[in-house]
Every structure is written in C-alpha cells, then in structure tokens.
Amino acid sequence: MINFSAISQDSLLGKFLRGILKLIPKNAVLPILQGKLKGKKWIIGSGVFGYWLGTYELEKQKLFGKIVKKGDVVYDVGAHVGFYTLLAAELVGPNGKVFAFEPLPRNIFYLKKHIKINKCNNVEIIEAAVSDKEGETNFLESESTTSRLDQKGSLKVKTVSLDNLWREGKVLPPDLIKIDVEGAELEVLKGAKDLIETKKPTIFLSVHTKDIRKKCHQFLMMNGYNLDGSTEDDLLIAKK
C-alpha cells in the first residue's frame, strides 16, 4: 500500500500531487483507492484526500482492523464524515452492528450520504455528542475534524451518555468503543462507566493532549483495563 498521506505537502512531489488532486470536483463520488475500504464510494469534498486515497491514519487503520471482528458491535464516537464508520461496518460484516455518533450537521450530512451510497445496512447514526450526561451544550465549529464541545461555541447540540442509551435499550452493548472527540474523551468514558465495568469493551481512544491521555489512562486502569499494542502517542488501546 502506498501511503500518500506521508508525503510532505512542502515537498515538490507533495505539492504536485496535491495540485492534481485539487482539480477533482468536490462533489465527485469516486471509489476509495486502497486498503480494506478499497472500492467503497467516497465523496471527495467531504474531507481530506487521505480518506479517498485510503491512507488516512494508516497505522491506526491497521490496528483497528486487527481488533474488530466479524459480528462485533462497534460504537464510533465522533464519527465525523464516516471513514471509520465504513471501516467498522466492513469489518463487522452483516451480522455485526455499528452505532455512529456525530453532532455536527455538516458532518452528519456526509456521514448519511456515505452510509447510503455504500448500502451499509448494519449502521445506525445517532445525531448527538457523547458526554457524561444527557442534555444540551455548546459546540465550537472550526474545521470539520477539530470541532468540539466548548462553551465558547455558538452551536447548540444534544448530548447523550452511552450508559443511558444502553440502559434504555437504544443501543446494543459494545465489543469496541472507538472515541475521537477532540478533548471530551474523559467525559465520554465517565458516561460509559457502567458499560465499561459490566461489558468490558475494548477501548480505541484518540487523545489530544498529554494531560487528557494521563487522565484517561488513570480512569481505565482504575476500571481494570490494561494498555495494549499501540506505539502511537495520540492513541490508547485498552482491554480487560
């Protein structure tokens, strides 16, 4: 697999390739070029070119692919426009299930499109931010990949906790929870404490500061988890 995403945008080759890619219409729907999602349909203008090239977060993709099994239930918390949602849907197969959580309207639009055009019947989208309590909070819109819960934000979004959704029977218990929420990682974990204690899902967690990494690590260790298999500084993989 060629990792186009690793080519520096400041290099001559990087500048040339990105110049060519910019000529592709943003509303174009093209097949993903490589990886486990090779051939799946993707809307070019929905996000970075690494999604369509199949090389987005390549090492994390590989780790994710080794962990998720056929028939699993996966929560994609912070689904963005659906790359990991599609990947999870492919990995779990028709007998598995993916619950994709996303609060930002722009991202939800593309997430729904990608699920529809790829006929992913094993995915359910929940239009909300995941936190430690239910209600409503402010959301700061920036670039679509870095938007986050923030009291400075002007957008109001619904918040849910994974424990409450599970208790109410709105979601199946997970085998794996993937979390990428730009700073609200600990709140997501606290809102899933009962699930974590009783169902013991694998946690695939992107962390965005050293302080958050430390706090999440402590939380998971206190709940009987061990770190497993990742050398990525911004990734925690925890299993019981």
C-alpha positions as CSV (number, residue, x, y, z in Angstrom):
1,M,0.0,0.0,0.0
2,I,1.3,3.4,-0.9
3,N,1.0,5.9,1.9
4,F,0.3,9.1,0.0
5,S,-0.6,10.8,3.3
6,A,3.0,10.5,4.4
7,I,4.3,12.6,1.5
8,S,5.1,16.1,2.9
9,Q,2.9,18.8,1.4
10,D,6.1,21.0,1.3
11,S,8.0,18.7,-1.0
12,L,7.9,19.1,-4.7
13,L,6.1,15.7,-5.1
14,G,3.7,16.6,-2.4
15,K,2.9,20.0,-4.0
16,F,2.5,18.4,-7.4
17,L,0.2,15.6,-6.2
18,R,-2.0,18.0,-4.1
19,G,-2.2,20.3,-7.1
20,I,-3.6,17.5,-9.2
21,L,-6.0,16.4,-6.5
22,K,-7.4,19.9,-6.2
23,L,-8.7,19.6,-9.8
24,I,-11.1,16.9,-8.8
25,P,-14.6,18.4,-8.3
26,K,-15.6,18.4,-4.6
27,N,-19.0,16.8,-5.4
28,A,-17.3,13.9,-7.2
29,V,-18.1,10.4,-5.9
30,L,-15.1,8.1,-6.5
31,P,-14.1,4.6,-5.3
32,I,-11.6,4.5,-2.4
33,L,-8.3,3.5,-3.9
34,Q,-6.7,1.1,-1.4
35,G,-7.0,-0.6,1.9
36,K,-9.8,-2.5,3.5
37,L,-12.3,0.0,2.0
38,K,-10.9,-0.3,-1.5
39,G,-13.8,0.2,-4.0
40,K,-16.2,1.8,-1.4
41,K,-17.7,5.0,-2.7
42,W,-16.5,8.3,-1.3
43,I,-17.5,12.0,-1.7
44,I,-14.2,13.9,-2.5
45,G,-15.2,17.2,-0.9
46,S,-16.3,15.6,2.4
47,G,-12.8,15.8,4.0
48,V,-9.1,15.3,3.5
49,F,-7.8,13.4,0.4
50,G,-6.4,10.7,2.7
51,Y,-9.9,9.3,3.1
52,W,-10.3,8.7,-0.6
53,L,-6.7,7.6,-1.1
54,G,-7.3,5.0,1.7
55,T,-4.3,6.1,3.7
56,Y,-5.9,8.3,6.4
57,E,-4.3,7.4,9.8
58,L,-2.8,4.4,8.1
59,E,-1.2,2.8,11.2
60,K,-4.4,3.4,13.3
61,Q,-6.4,1.8,10.5
62,K,-4.2,-1.3,10.6
63,L,-4.6,-1.6,14.4
64,F,-8.3,-1.1,14.2
65,G,-8.5,-3.8,11.5
66,K,-6.7,-6.3,13.8
67,I,-9.1,-5.7,16.7
68,V,-12.5,-5.5,15.2
69,K,-14.0,-8.9,14.4
70,K,-16.9,-10.3,12.4
71,G,-20.2,-10.0,14.3
72,D,-18.9,-7.3,16.7
73,V,-20.9,-4.3,17.9
74,V,-18.8,-1.1,17.5
75,Y,-19.5,2.4,18.7
76,D,-17.9,5.1,16.6
77,V,-18.0,8.1,18.9
78,G,-17.0,11.1,16.9
79,A,-17.8,9.6,13.6
80,H,-17.1,12.7,11.6
81,V,-18.0,12.0,7.9
82,G,-17.8,8.3,8.3
83,F,-14.4,6.8,7.4
84,Y,-14.1,4.7,10.5
85,T,-17.8,4.0,10.4
86,L,-17.5,2.5,6.9
87,L,-14.4,0.6,8.0
88,A,-16.1,-0.8,11.1
89,A,-19.2,-1.7,9.0
90,E,-16.9,-3.6,6.6
91,L,-15.0,-5.4,9.4
92,V,-18.1,-6.5,11.5
93,G,-20.0,-7.8,8.4
94,P,-23.7,-8.2,8.0
95,N,-24.1,-9.9,11.4
96,G,-22.4,-7.1,13.3
97,K,-23.6,-3.6,14.1
98,V,-22.1,-0.1,14.1
99,F,-23.5,2.9,16.1
100,A,-22.1,6.1,14.7
101,F,-22.3,9.2,17.0
102,E,-21.9,12.7,15.4
103,P,-23.3,16.1,16.5
104,L,-22.1,18.5,13.7
105,P,-24.8,19.0,10.9
106,R,-22.2,19.3,8.2
107,N,-20.5,16.0,9.1
108,I,-23.9,14.3,9.6
109,F,-24.8,15.2,6.0
110,Y,-21.8,13.5,4.6
111,L,-22.0,10.6,7.1
112,K,-25.5,9.8,6.0
113,K,-24.5,10.1,2.3
114,H,-21.6,7.7,2.7
115,I,-23.8,5.2,4.6
116,K,-26.4,5.4,1.9
117,I,-24.3,5.2,-1.3
118,N,-22.4,2.2,0.2
119,K,-25.6,0.5,1.3
120,C,-24.4,-0.1,4.8
121,N,-27.4,-1.7,6.4
122,N,-25.6,-2.5,9.6
123,V,-25.0,1.1,10.7
124,E,-27.2,3.3,12.9
125,I,-26.5,7.1,13.2
126,I,-27.1,8.9,16.4
127,E,-27.1,12.6,15.9
128,A,-25.6,13.8,19.2
129,A,-22.4,14.5,21.1
130,V,-21.4,11.9,23.6
131,S,-20.6,13.1,27.1
132,D,-21.1,12.1,30.8
133,K,-24.7,13.4,30.9
134,E,-27.7,14.0,28.8
135,G,-28.9,17.4,27.8
136,E,-27.7,20.2,25.6
137,T,-24.4,22.1,25.4
138,N,-22.4,24.5,23.2
139,F,-20.3,23.2,20.3
140,L,-17.5,25.2,18.7
141,E,-17.3,24.8,14.9
142,S,-13.9,25.1,13.3
143,E,-12.5,22.7,10.7
144,S,-14.8,19.7,10.5
145,T,-12.2,17.4,12.0
146,T,-11.4,19.7,15.0
147,S,-14.8,20.9,16.1
148,R,-15.5,20.2,19.7
149,L,-17.7,20.7,22.8
150,D,-16.8,24.2,24.1
151,Q,-18.8,26.8,26.0
152,K,-17.4,29.4,23.6
153,G,-19.3,27.8,20.7
154,S,-22.5,29.2,19.3
155,L,-24.0,25.9,18.0
156,K,-26.2,24.1,20.5
157,V,-26.0,20.3,20.3
158,K,-27.7,17.4,22.0
159,T,-25.6,15.3,24.4
160,V,-26.1,11.7,25.4
161,S,-24.3,9.3,27.7
162,L,-23.6,5.7,26.5
163,D,-24.8,4.2,29.8
164,N,-28.2,5.8,29.5
165,L,-28.6,4.8,25.9
166,W,-27.7,1.2,26.8
167,R,-30.0,1.1,29.8
168,E,-32.9,2.4,27.7
169,G,-32.3,-0.3,25.1
170,K,-31.4,2.2,22.4
171,V,-28.0,0.6,21.6
172,L,-26.6,-2.9,21.9
173,P,-23.7,-3.4,24.3
174,P,-20.4,-2.8,22.5
175,D,-17.4,-5.1,21.9
176,L,-15.4,-2.0,21.0
177,I,-15.8,1.7,21.6
178,K,-13.8,4.0,19.2
179,I,-13.5,7.5,20.6
180,D,-12.2,10.6,18.8
181,V,-13.8,13.7,20.2
182,E,-11.2,16.5,20.4
183,G,-10.8,16.9,24.1
184,A,-14.0,15.4,25.6
185,E,-12.5,11.9,25.9
186,L,-12.7,11.6,29.7
187,E,-16.4,12.7,29.7
188,V,-17.2,10.0,27.2
189,L,-15.5,7.4,29.4
190,K,-17.3,8.6,32.6
191,G,-20.6,8.5,30.8
192,A,-19.9,4.8,29.9
193,K,-18.7,3.7,33.3
194,D,-21.4,1.0,33.8
195,L,-20.9,-0.4,30.3
196,I,-17.1,-0.5,30.9
197,E,-17.5,-2.3,34.2
198,T,-20.0,-4.8,33.1
199,K,-19.5,-5.4,29.3
200,K,-15.7,-4.8,29.2
201,P,-15.5,-3.5,25.7
202,T,-12.1,-2.8,24.1
203,I,-11.4,1.0,24.1
204,F,-9.8,2.5,21.0
205,L,-9.2,6.1,22.1
206,S,-7.6,9.0,20.3
207,V,-6.3,11.5,22.8
208,H,-5.4,15.2,22.1
209,T,-3.2,16.3,24.9
210,K,-0.7,14.7,27.3
211,D,-2.9,15.7,30.3
212,I,-6.0,14.1,28.8
213,R,-4.0,11.0,27.9
214,K,-2.8,10.7,31.6
215,K,-6.4,11.2,33.0
216,C,-7.9,8.7,30.6
217,H,-5.1,6.2,31.3
218,Q,-5.8,6.5,35.0
219,F,-9.5,6.1,34.6
220,L,-9.1,3.0,32.5
221,M,-6.5,1.4,34.9
222,M,-8.8,2.1,37.8
223,N,-11.5,0.2,35.9
224,G,-9.3,-2.9,35.4
225,Y,-8.0,-2.2,31.9
226,N,-4.5,-2.8,30.5
227,L,-2.9,-0.9,27.7
228,D,-2.4,-3.0,24.6
229,G,-0.4,-2.8,21.4
230,S,-0.1,0.9,20.4
231,T,3.0,2.9,19.9
232,E,1.1,5.9,18.7
233,D,1.4,8.9,21.1
234,D,-2.1,10.1,20.4
235,L,-3.7,6.6,20.7
236,L,-4.7,4.5,23.7
237,I,-5.9,0.9,23.1
238,A,-7.2,-0.7,26.3
239,K,-8.5,-4.1,27.0
240,K,-9.7,-6.1,30.1
